[in-house]
Amino acid sequence: MPDVFDKCRTWHAYETVVTAGVYPYYRTLTDRTDATTVQIEGRQVLMAGSNDYLGLSTDPRVIAAATTAAHRFGTSCSGSRLLNGTLTLHEELEARLAAFLHREAAIVATTGYQTNLAIAALLGRDDVVFADRRNHASLVDAIRLGHAKHRRYRHNDMAHLKELLSTADPAAGRLIVTDGVFSMDGDLCDLPGIVELAQQHHARVMVDSAHDIGLLGVRGSGAAEHFRLEEQVDLVMATLSKCFGSLGGVLAGPAEVINYVRHRSRSILFSAAMPPANAAAALAALDIIRTEPERRHRTLDLAEALHNGLRALGFDTGRSVSPVVPVHIGDDMTCLRFWTELFAEGIFTNAVMPPAVPDGQAVIRASLSAQHTDSHLARTLDAFAAVGRRLDVIPPIPPSTYQPVSIARAT
């Protein structure tokens, strides 16, 4: 008789990479003093793989706010928001995030993943969701959890999206869902094209701004502001674990929609509330994001320099125009070896393998924070150059020309 655990016994990918000495995951951090350097397994390495884009998770003001909240409210809410877990901190954070995002209302949840799952409550059997094929896994799972039909369009392909919208049941409710900045590719969604099609086909629009809130737009409120389309985007989701240096997520939109989600979303109703320290940390970070735009300017400057430094060496960073810097390697085992040798050089990055990327398109995902220095940038580029040449990923002599990247910036 088959055993549900049989698949675990026959899965050998883990043993293969561990035996080869190139396993890059679940590496244990033992100390961290700032957003630039961490201690892993007894070694100090430069952190060039974190989503802490503004370096706020180690900012003294954010830490102080978290500490004060823990002393006042304890370490946990020990219950759901619905029953006994709603704090004044949650309500203040929701009100201030709604204002920051120019929305009527917002709800915060304990993780970004959980926040995206909350949209399942909006998806009925008579609805259709149109989703970019490169959307984050949490959006894919949210649509699976709902009851709507799922129609996936080719990445940023507006002609394909138009075809799917045109052939959908005209009586169905319609929602277009997209990442703002795609988490593995680093490119922006074609929000102007999406909004135009949504208006033509009576669809609502949701943008997952996990990797662009705090970075894009004049105020740093994300992709919708960057494209000057805030009024045309119905729902905005964002994580608080990246630019906000905390933990959690926010969904913002019309008050009646947010109130419905607040009372009908299983991922919110049946999860413990965001801990007090995280809510307070996010509030402190929001103040810094609003008042210190130089942080995001520095992050964008470093991202552009990293992109172009890598391209000048012969690396391919794809379509990215953001601080998500995907260095295309291709072969899975070569990518794992590349990560291992970078780590030996003292640089910590992320090895991204299928299914997070398509087969044969493995990447080393790098990113620098506002706290990194020009010296950190140079050290990172030197390490990539050394490893790239050793593994024949780049030529021994840099190319004479390359296509430079112009990072996405507010205009």
Helices and strands as residue ranges (DSSP letters): H 6-9, H 13-19, E 29-32, E 37-40, E 43-47, G 56-58, H 60-73, H 88-100, E 105-109, H 112-117, G 118-122, E 127-132, H 137-145, E 149-153, H 158-167, E 173-179, H 191-200, E 204-208, H 223-226, G 230-232, E 235-239, E 249-253, H 255-264, H 266-269, H 276-291, H 294-313, E 325-330, H 332-344, E 347-348, E 350-352, E 362-366, H 374-390
